[in-house]
Amino acid sequence: MSPLRGTTTARHAKKIIIREGSADGERIFCAWDDCDNDAVSLYTQRVNHGSPGTPYVTRYAFCCERHRQYFLNGHRDYGNTSS
């Protein structure tokens, strides 16, 4: 079902937390090199580091769209898609 014309779909940013080893969990930080902000679920990127035909998929998470775009602009593309 598509949204009605003139309406927007709400997207909620959720911090990414890994719950391995501790009850409270650990926050994931932005994958951009100079950033110490928390990564959020809206700005993730799936990247294939392998060559075509040999997948090696890694997921990166960022704090904002700007840092995600910086990463994409400086990265080689082998079928990368947003996720």
N, C-alpha and C positions, 0 to 999 in steps of 0.2 A: 504494500500500500504506500503510495507516494504522499508526501505532505501537501497540504492545501497551498494554493498559490498565495504568496504574500506572507507566509509563515516561515519561521526558522526552526531548525531542529537543535535542541540543546545538547551540548557535549560537555561532560563534566571531567575536569582534570583530577585524577587520583594519583597520589604519590605511590611509587612502586616500592614495596617492602618485601624482603625475603625473610621467611620465617624458619631458617635453618639454624639449629643449635641454640636459639634463645627464645624465651617466651614472648618477648616484646618484638622481636624481629629487627632487621637492619635495613636502613634506608639505602636506596641506590642513588648515587650522585649522577649528575649530568655527564654524558660521555664527551662533551666538548672539553678540550685539554685545560683551558684556563678557568673553568667554571666549577664552583663548589656548591651550587644549588641542588636541591632535590630533583630527581627525574620524575616526570609525570607520564601517565599512560597515554595521553593524547599525542605525544611527540615521540613515537618509536619508529625505528627504521629497521627493516630486515635487509641484510646485505649478504650477497654471495661472494665470498673471497676466492672461490675456486675458479677454474677456467670453465668455459662452456662445456657441458657434459659431465663435469666433475664438481658437484655442488659441495660447498663448505659454508653453510649458512650461520650467520651470527646476528643477534638482535642487539641494537643499540637504543638507549633511551636518553632523552634530552629534557631540559627544563622548559624550553620554549621553541617556537617554530623557527626563530632566527638562528639558533644554534644548530638545529637540524638542517637548515638550508646551508649554513656554512660547511657542515660536514659533507653534504651531498655535492656541493660545488667543488670540493677538493678531493672527491673520491672517484675511483674508476667504477664504471657500471658494468656488471655482468648479470643483468636481469634483476636489478634491485627494485623492490616494491615497498610501498608503505604498508604498515600493518597496524 
